Amino acid sequence: MMNNEIRKSSANDTNATYRSGAAARLSGVPVETLRVWERRYGVTDPTRSERGQRQYSFEDVRRLGLIKQLVDAGNSIGAVAHLDLQQLLAMLSAVANLPAAQSQVQVSNGLLRIVLVGVMLRQSLINLNPEQSKLSLVQTAFNLKQAPLQLKDVKVDVMVIEQGELTAPEEQIPLLSIAQQACQATAVLVLYRFASSDAIRQLRLAGFHVARIPADMLEIDHLCRVAMARALTLAEQQGRIGRMKKSPIKSSETARGKRNNLIPARLLDDDNLMHIAKFATSIHCECPRHLVDLLQMLSSFERYSAQCENRNEDDASLHRDLHHTAAHARSSLEQALVRVAQAEGIQY
C-alpha cells in the first residue's frame, strides 16, 4: 500500500508530492523548524491539498535537505533560504571541498553504491524501480557483528543499517564504526522501528544519520542522499578543526585562553536583580530594567552551557568556550549595571 504521506502524479518520482511529515523525514528538517523557516524566511511555498494540507514537491524536499546541510555547516538560514537548487549545490560543494559536478552526483540524483546490514529490507531494495531510484545494492550482511567480515573491502557510498530497536547505543556505536571502516562507507544511515530519543541523539552525535524505517522504500533513496551530504559536510568540518589544531597558537590567544579559564564570580545574585528591576519601574530611564533582562538571560545561558560540557572532547571544548564567554559577558554587564544603579540612586 502506498504511504498516505506521499502522493504521486505519475510514475516519475520527480512528480511526487509529500506531506509535512514525509518532507521532514526526507530532508532532515524537523516539522517545527520547517514551519518557522516558512513563516520567517519563506524558504518554501508548498501547495495545498483540497483539505488544506501542505504538499511539498520533489524539488522542495531536495532544496530543504541541502539547506539543512548548509545551516549545519554554519551558514545562516536567511542567507540560503531563497537560493535555487543549483546555487545550493554549488555552495555545498564548496563546503565539502568537492567539484560541483561530483557534489551533484553524490548529493543529488546520481548512482549511489550501498550495502545493507539486515535482511528484511533486502528484497524491497532490490525491487526498487531504477527509473525512480538510483541505489545500487552491492552487498548484504546479516547483522552488525558479522558485517566486518561480510562487507570487508566492498567500498561503497552509504552503509544502510536495518535495526528493529535502538536500545544500547553505547554498544552499537563501536560496532557501527567497525562495520563502516570494513566497507569504507562515506556515510551511515541507521533505520529503526522503535528507539528512545536519547539513543537517537547519541547515534547522531557519533556522526550517523538516523531515521525511522519508511513505509515507502523510495524514501530510502532520499535518506541515503541526506546521509551522504551530511557525512561530506562533517568530514570537511573535522578537516578544518584538524588544521586549526596543528596551527601555532599566538601568544595573545594563549593569554586570552588562560584568562577565560577563570570564571568571574557573580556580583549580583537573583534577589539583587529582582530588587533593581522593581526599583527601576519608578524612574524614567529603563536602562536598569533592560540590563537586568540581559543579565538574567546571560546567567541562564551560562548555566546551560556549563551543563553541556559532558560530551565528546571536541564538543565539550566548544561548550567550555561558550561558558567562559557567557561568564565574562555577564561580568561586564554586571559592572555596567552597578554603575547605572549608583548613578540612578538605586539601592540593592
N, C-alpha and C positions, 0 to 999 in steps of 0.2 A: 504494500500500500504506500502511496506517495505521501511523504511528510506533509502535514497540513500547513506547516510554516513556509513551504516552498510551492510556488505556482509556476508552471512552465507553459509558455505560449506556443512553443514548437519544440522539435527535437533538439534544436541548437541551444546549448546551455547558456549562451550569451543573451538569450531572450528570457531567462528565468527572472522571476521576481521573488523577493524574500521578505518575510515579515520581520519585525524588530528583533525577536529572539534569535532567529537564524542569522540575520545580518550581524548581530553582536557576536555570536559564536564564531562565525567565519572570519570576521575582521579582528577579533580580539579586543574590541572596544565595548566595555560594559554598557548595558542599555541606559543606565542613569547618566553616564558620561556622554553617550551619544545624544541624549535629549539636551544636555547643557550645551554641547557643541553646536547643535542645530539652532537652539534658541539664541545663543550669544554670538555665534560666528557664521551661521548659515552654511555650515560645512556640507550639507546635502539638502536636497529639496525632494524628498520622496513623494511619489504619487499616493493617492488614497484609493482604497477599495470601496465598493458600494456601501460597506458597513463602516467606513471611515478609518480603517486600519492602515497604518503606514506600509508602503510596499517599496522595497529597495531593489534597484536594478543590479545586474551583474557588475556593471562598471562602478556603481555606488559602493558595492562591497569591496571591490578591488581598491578603490581610492581610500576607503576608510582603513583598510589594512595597512596601506602604505603610509597614510597619515599617522597612524598609531606608531609605526616603526620610527618615523622621523621625530615625533614628540618624545618617544622613549630615548632617542639619541640626543635630546637636549634642545630641539627646535620648539619655539612657542607655537601653540595651536593657531594663534592669529596670523602667523607668518606663512602657514601652509594650508590653511582652511580652504582657500579659493584656488589653489593650484590644480591644473588639469592632470590627467594620468601621466602624460609624458614628462611633465615638469617634476612630478613626484618621483618618477622612476629615475630621472637624471639626478635629483638630489640624493636619493637613496644610494645610487651607485657611487656618488661622491663620498657619502658617509662610510660605505662599506669598502671604499678604495677599489672599486671594480669598474671596468669599462661599462658604459651604458648598455651596450649590446648584451654583455654577459649578464648584467643585472636583469635585463628584460627577460632573458631566457630562464634564469633561475628563480626569479621572484614572481614573474607574471604568469605566462602560459606555456612555457616550454616543457620539454620532456624532463621528468624527474625520476631518477632511479631510487627505488625504495626497497627496504627489507621489512618483513613483518615478524614480530615476536608474538606468537599466539596462533591459534588455529581457527577460531570461529569466523574471523573476517576474511580468511584467505580466498574462499570461492567468490565472495562478493566483490573483492578487489579484482580478481581475475576476470569477472564478468562485466566490469565497467565498460561502457561504450567508448571506444577510442576516439570518437568524434566529440565526446563531451569531457573526457578526462585524459590527460597525458601523464599518467603514473605508470611506471614500468616496474612490476614486482619481480625482483630478480632472485630472491631467496627468502625462505621462511625458517624460523627457529621455533621449537615447541614452547620454550619458556626462557626466562631470563638466565637461569642457571646454566642452561645448555647453549645459550646464544653465543658466548665467546668462541666455542668450538665450531658450531654450525655456521657462523657468519664470518669466520676468520678470512681476512684479506678479500672480502667481497667488494668493498669500496663503493659506497652509494651516497646519494644526497641526503636522504632522510631515513632514519630508523623509526618505524611505527611500532609502538608497544600497545598491545591489547591487554588491558588489565581490568578484570571484573571489579575488584575492590582495591582502593589505595588505603592501606591500614597501617603500614610501618615504613614511612618514607626514609627513616634513618637506615633501614636495611636495604631498601630498594635503590636509593641513590648510588651507592657504590656499585651495585650490580648493573645499573643503567650506564654508568661511566665506563665500566669494563667492556660491556657489550658495544657501546658506541666506538670505543677505540678499536675493537676487533674488526668491525666492518667499515671503519674510517668514515663514519657518517658525519656530515656537516651539521645536521640538526637532528633532534629527537622529539617526536610527537608522542605523548602518552595519552591514550584514550581509555577512559574509565566508565564504569556504570554507577558506582557508588564511591564517595570519598568525602572526608571531612575537609572543611575549609583550611584547617591547619596543614593537612597533608598536601593539599594543592599548593598552598603558599610555599611550603618547604621545597617542593619539586621545582616551582617556578624560580625561587631564589637560587637554586642549583643550576639554572640555565635551561631547563627543559620546558617545552610548550605543552600545556595540559588542557584537555577538553573532554567533555562527555562524549561517549560514543554516539554519533548521529544516527538518526533513523534513515536518512538518505545517504548512501555511500558516496555520492558525488561530493558531499561536503568534505570528505577526507582529502580530496584533491586541493580544495581551498585551504584547509587546515595545514596541509603539508607546506604550502607556499608561504603561509604566515610564519610557520615554524622556521622555514629556511631564511626568510627575511630577517627574523629576529636573531637567528644564530649569526648571520653575517654582520649585523649591526653590533652584537655583543662582542664578536671577535675583534672588530675594529676598535671598540672602546677599550677592551683589555690590552690591545696593542699600544694604544695611546698611554694607558696607565703604566705599562711596562717601560715605555720610552721615558716617561716622566720620572720614574723611579731611578733610572740609570743616569739621568741628567744631574750634574752637580748642583747642590743647593747653595744659593748665595747666602752670605753671612747675615744679611738683613732678614732673609726668610727664616734662617735658623733662629735669630733673636726673637722674631715675631712668634715662632712656634713655642719657644721657651716661655715667652710672656703669656701666650694663650693657655699654657698648661695650668696657670694659676687662675682658678675660678674666683672672681671677686665676690665677697660676701654681700648680702643684701643690706642696703642702707635703710630701706623702708619695708616693713612687713605688710601683710594684707590689711591689718587693722589701721596702720598709718595711712595706707592708700584710701581706704574707705572714709576715714575722717577728712582727708584733704578733699576728696571728691564731694563729700557732703557740704563742707565749708565753701567750696568753690562755687556752689549754686547761688551764694548770696553776694557775689561780686560780679562786676561787669565782664571782666576778662575770663574767657573759657579755656585758656591755655592749661591751667592746672587739671581740669577735668579731662581734657584731651590727652595730656601726658599720663594721667592715671590709667586711662583706657589702653594706651600703648604699652605701659608697663605691665598691666595685667596680662595682655596678650603675649608679650615677650617672656614673662615669667612662666606662663603655661607652656609655651614652646620650648623654653629652656628645660623644663622638667620632662617634656615629651621626648626631646632629642636625647636626653641623658638615658632614658629608658630604652632607646633604640641601639645602644652600644653593646648588644649581646648577640650579634650575628657573625657572619664570616669576617675575616680580618679587614678586607677592603671596605666592607660596608660599615664596620664598627669605626674605622678610621674616619670615614666621611661624617658619621654622626657625632664623633668626638669633636670634629672641627665645627660642626653646626652648633653643638652645645656650647663650646667656648665662644664662638662668635656671638651667639644669643646672650650669653652671660655678660660679655663686655659691652654689648649694645645696651643691655638692661642697666648696667652700672653707670654708663654715660647719661642715660635718660634720668636715672635716679638723682644724679648730681644736678642735672638741669632742673628737675622738679623741686629739689631742695632750694635752689637759688630763686625760682619763681615763687615758691611758698614764702620764703623770707621777704621777698620784695612786696608781696601782697599782704603780709602780716598774718599768714595762716599758721596757727599753732598745730603741731602734730605729735 
